[in-house]
Amino acid sequence: MKQPEKAPWYYLILLILAGESVFILPFVLQRVFRPTVLKVFELDNVSLGLCFSVYGFVALISYLLGGPLADKYQPRKLIAIALWMTALGGLVFATFPDYLMLQILYGFWGFTTIFLFWSPMIKATRVWGGQNSQGKAFGFLDGGRGLVGALFGTLGVLVFAHFMSADLEVASLQESRFAFRYVILTSSGIVAVVGVLVWLFMKLPEHQEKEIVVDRITTSQIKEVLRLPSVLLLMIIILCAYVGYKITDIFSLYAQDVMLLDEVGSAEVGTFLLFARPVVGVFIGIVADRSRPSLFLFIGFVIALIGSLLFASGMVANVSYFIFLFSIMIVALGVYAIRSLYFAVMQSGKIPLVLTGTAVGLISLVGYTPDIFAGPAMGYLLDASPGLEGHRHVFWMLALFSFIGGIAAFRYLQLYGKQFNDNSKKS
């Protein structure tokens, strides 16, 4: 089948902006401000994890149903609507609703960020990458999303610090809520603006948009996708990789519980982690395209396993701030390298471009189940053994999933690594 011509650079830039903006409210603020979120919503770790589970259950259905939708409609329109609806949820979030309403809100975000958004974003990125730049496309997407997330995190810390008039050690619930409300409202406004930019400017020529959509998805096409070994392996690879990504959420809490930093200090650690993501994503995307993305996918799991064992062993306690950040960087290098590449290997796995949305929906149905179980599992481990011990248990969990993911990535490399290299030489 003829590949569509490559989309312009600004198309990818808008994808990057949208790709992280839509997750700022449900995920990035919690990653950067986890201790503050627990305080202002009066939650413990398990309760927050259960909110993520509600998101995960809705997302699970949304992955399956939203995949074919992405093969039928223009990505631009679906992505813009998703951003606007997510921003509206931010207005509810800023009222600090009760726990039931918070769970409903997370369910709503599970719909807006996945059903309308996820598969269109992956498909649009694959279109931009064309025949020979899949590693670069997905590396730039995830690295760029990381940069956007880091900038949001930095802005959030600045806004929070500006409006927090009291000393952080003695700030009341009302004072923390007053400052954090401005963080939420600022984020919501930016998400809505990004939606406008996507609607107006993320366009392709009409003939190109027709080439990447189908009128209807048939059962035989779904069976064709499910029969591909690459699809089944990617389900396992993404599931294991996503557990790793979810566990990076606790680094700001680790900074507070184990390294004994205050709220702003722990948020700065979360923001530092976000800045690591663009560096890793862009670097690994460029390097992988010159070799084999599937090889670097396997190497990423090995590095994540090494980093997780460092934390699981309890070695990263009573160490200098520099050693702490260096240890975080080892985990981040592995986790973000995997995250940048797991969709970049779709082409070498012989997944048809026109059925990308359907394939992504099916893969994500299994691959993103950590949205359901990872949050409560981490919350239980942390609350059952407060302090360093609970964090060690969480990193043993990461080590296990990194090992399983590494085996699946090695099998993918065996099946498709050589073939991709041969295709590159022919191009």
N, C-alpha and C positions, 0 to 999 in steps of 0.2 A: 504493500500500500504506500502511496506517495505521502511523504512527511510534509506537514505544513511548513511554510517558510518561517524563519525565526522572528519572534515578536521583538519589538524594540526594548531598549534598556529601561525606559521609564515604566514599562509594563511590569518588569520584575521589581522595581523600586516600590511601586504601589502595592504589589503582592506582599512584599516584605513589611511595609507599614501596616497593611491590613492583617497580615498573618500573626503579628504579635499583639496589635491593639485589641483584637477581639478577645484575647485571653487575659488582658491586664486585670480586669475586675474580678473574674472568678479565681485566678491563679497567681498572677505576678505579685499583686499587693500582699497576698498571704505569704508568698515566698520571702519577700523583702521585710515585711512587718509582722511575721508570725506571732511574736510575743505580744505585740500591740493588738493584733486582731483577737487573740484569745482574751485579752483584757477588756476591750471595748464591747465585744459581743457576749462577754461573760461565759466563755466556753472553756472546756478542757480539750486535750488533744483528741480524745475519742469522739467527742461531739463534733468537732470540726471535721474529723475524718468521715463521720457519717453524712455530713453535708456533701462532701466530695463523692460519697457513695450514691447519693440521690442523683447528683450530676451524672455519675457513671452509668446508672441504670437507664436514664433517659438517653444518654449518649449512645448506649449500646444499640437501642432501637433506631436511633437517628442515623448511625453509621450505615445500617443495613438499608434503610429506606432512602436516605439522602444520596447514596452512591449513584443509583440509576438516574436520579434527578440531575446530577452533575453532567451526565452524558446527554441529557435532553435539552438543557437550558444554558444560556450564556453565563459563564462564571461571574462576569462583572455585576450583573443584577442580583444574583444570589448573595454574593459577598457583601454588597452595599446594604442590602436589607438586613442581613445578619448583624452588621456593625451597628446599625441604628437601633435594632431591637435590644441588642446587648447593652448599649448605652442607656436605654430607658430603664433597664434593670438596675443600673447604677444609681438611679434616682431613688429607688426603693432601698437599696443597700445603704445609702447615706442617711436613712432614717433610723438605722440600727434596729431593725425589726426583731420581734421575738423569735425563738428558735424554730417554731413551726413555719413561720413566714420565711425565715432564712433558708430552710430546706426546700420550700416551694420555689424560692428564687434560684437556688442552685439547679433545680430541675428545669426551670425556664431557661437558664443559661446553657444547660445541656442540649436543649433543643436549638437555641439560636446559634451557638458556636459550632455545632456539629451537623445537624440536618441541613442547614442552609449554607454552611461554610466550608467544612473540612475537605470533602472530595473535590469541590470546585477549585480550592486553592492548590491541591496536589496536581490536579489535571492541568491547570493553567501553568504551573511551574514546569511540568513535563513538556508542555507545548513550547515554552520559552527555551528550554534546553536543547530542543531539536535532536538531531541524530547523534551528535558527538560531544555534547556538553552537559550530560545529565549530572555528573558529579559537581560541576561548577554551579549548575542551576540550583540544586538542592543544598549544596554547601553555602552558596550565597544567600539562599532563602533562610536557612536556619541560622547562619551567622548574622545575617541582617536582622532577623527577628530578635536574636540575642542582643544586638546593639540597641534596637528600639526598646526592648524590655529594660536594658540597663539604663537608658536615658529616662524612661518612665520611672524606674526605681530611684534614680538620682533626683529627679524632679520631685518625686514623692517625699524623699527624705528631707529635701530643702523646704518644701511646703510644710511638712509636719514640724520640723524644727522651728520654722518661722512663727507658726501659730501656737506652738507649745510654750506658753508663758511661764509655767511652773518648772521647778527642778524635776527632772525625769524620775528621780528616786522616790519623790513624794507626790507626784502628780495624781490628782483624783481621777475617778472614772469620767466625770463630766469634762475635765480639762483635756484628757486624752481623746475623748469623743469629739470635742470641739475642733481639735487640730486634725484628727483623722478624717472628719467629714469633708474638710477642704481637699484632702488628698483624693478622696473618692469622687467628688464633684469635678475637680480638675481633670481627672482621668476620664470620666464620662464624657465631658465636653470634647476632649481630643478624639476619643473613639468616634463620636458622631461626625466630627469634621473629616476624619479619614474616610468615612462612608461616603460623604459628598464627593471627595476627590476621586474615589474609585468609580462611582457612578458616572462622573463627567469625563474621566480621562483614560480609564483602563479598557480601551477599545481595540479591537482587531479589525482588519478589513473584512467586509461582509462575506466574501468568498472563503476566507480563512475560517471564520466562525462556523460556516456550514460544514467544513471538512472535519471538524472535531466534535460534532454532535450527531446523534442518531434519533430517528423519529420515535422509536420504541425499543425497549430492551426485552428480548425474548428469553424464555426459560432455557433454551438450548445455548444461548450466549452465556448465561450465568453458569451452566454446567461446564461449558468450554473453559471458562476462567477457573472454576474450582478444580478441574482436572490437572491444572498446571502444577508441577512440583514446586515451582518458585513461589506460588501463592501460599501453599501450605507451610513452607519454610519461613516465609516472611511473617506469617501469623505468629510463629514461635519467637522469631528474632525480635519483632516489635514488642511483643508482650514482655520479654526479658529486658529489652532496652528501656521500655517505658517505666518499669519498676525502678530502674536506676534513675531515670529523670525525676520521678516522683520523690525519691529519697533525697534529691538535692534540696527539696523544700525545707529539710530540717537543719540545714547548716546554720541558718541565723539563730535557731533555737539552741543548737550545739554551742554556738558562740556565747549565748547567755548562760546556759546550764553548766557547761564544762569550763569554758574560758572566762566566765564571769564578767562579760561585757554588759553595758547598759542597753536600753532600747535602741537608741540611735547607733551605738557601736555595733549591735547585732544586725541592724538594718543595713549598715555599711558593708558588713560581711556578705549579706545577701546580694547587695548591689555589685560588689566585687566579683561574685560568682557570675552574675549576668554579663559583666564585661568580658569574662573569659570565653563566653559562648561565641561571640562574633569572630574572635581571633581564631578559635579552633575551627569553626565552620568554614570560613573563607579559606584558611590554609589547607584543610583536609580536602575541600572540594576541588581546589586547583591541582593538588598533588594526586588525588585519586583519578582524575581524568587523564593524567599522564601515564598511569599504570592500570590498576584494576580496582574499581570501587569495592568489589566483594572482598579483596585482600585486606583493605584498610578497615572494612567492617569487622572482620575477624580480629585484627590487631586491636581495635577499639575495645572489644570485649576482654581481651587479655589485660589491657591497661586498667580497665574498670575493676577487674578482679583483684589486681595488685593493690589499687587504691583502697578498695573496700576492706581488704585484709589488714591494711595499715590501721584503719579506724577500728575495725572489729577486735584487733589485738589489744586495744587500749593504749597503744603507744602515743597517740595524739592527745595527751593530757599532761598538764604541767610542763608544757613546752612554750617556746617563745612564739610571739604573734607571727613572725616570719615563717617558722616551721609549720604552724597551723595553716597559714594561707598556701604554703607550698604543697601540703598534704591534700588540701581541697583541690588544688590545681591538677593533681594526678587523677583524682576521681573525675573532675570536670573534663579533662582531656579525653578520657575513655568514653564517658557518657555522651558528651557533645559530638564526638567523632561518629559514634554509632548513629546518633539521632540525625546527623547531617546526611548520612549515606543510605539509610535503610530504604528510602523510596527511590534513590538514585540508581539502585540495581534492578529496578523493574524492567528496564529496556533489555538488559542482558538476560533477564529471566523470561523473555519472549512474551511479555504481557502486551496485548494490542493497545495502541494509543487511544483509539476511539472508545475502548471499553475500560479506560483507566478509572473512571468514576465508580463503575460497578466493582472492579477489582479492589480498589481502595476501600470501598464499603465492606466487602466481604473480609478482607485482611484485617481491617480495623475492628470488626465485630469481635474477633478474638484478641487482636493485638493490644487494644486499649481497655481490656477488662481490668487492668490495675486501677483505673478510675473508680472501680467499685470496691476492690478489696485492699488496695495498698494503703489508703488513708486510715481506715479503721485498724488495719494490722499494725501500722507504725504507731498510731495513737495508743493502742493497747500495750505494745512493747515499751513505749516511753512512760506511760502512766503506771504500769505494773512495776517497773524498776526505775524510779526517779534518778536523775543524774547520769553519770557516765555509763553505768551498767545498761540502762535502757537504750542509750545510743549505740552501745556496742552490739546489742541484739539486732538493732535495725541494720547495722552494716554487715552482720552475718547473713541477714536476709538478702542484701545486695550481692554479697559474694556468691550465694547459691544461684541466683538468677543470672549473674554474669557468667558463671560456669556453664549453665544450660544453654544460654544464648550463644556462647562461644562455640559449643558443639554444633548448633544449627547453622551458624555463620560459616564454620569450616566445611560443612556439607554443601552449602550454597556455593562456596568457592570451588569445591571439587566439581560440581555440576556445570557451573556457568562461568567461572573465572577465565578459563582458557578461551572459550568461545568469544567472550567480549573482547579479549585482546586481539583475536584474529580479525574480528569485525573492524576494530580500530585501524588495523594495518591496511585493510581493503579500502577504507574511506578516503 
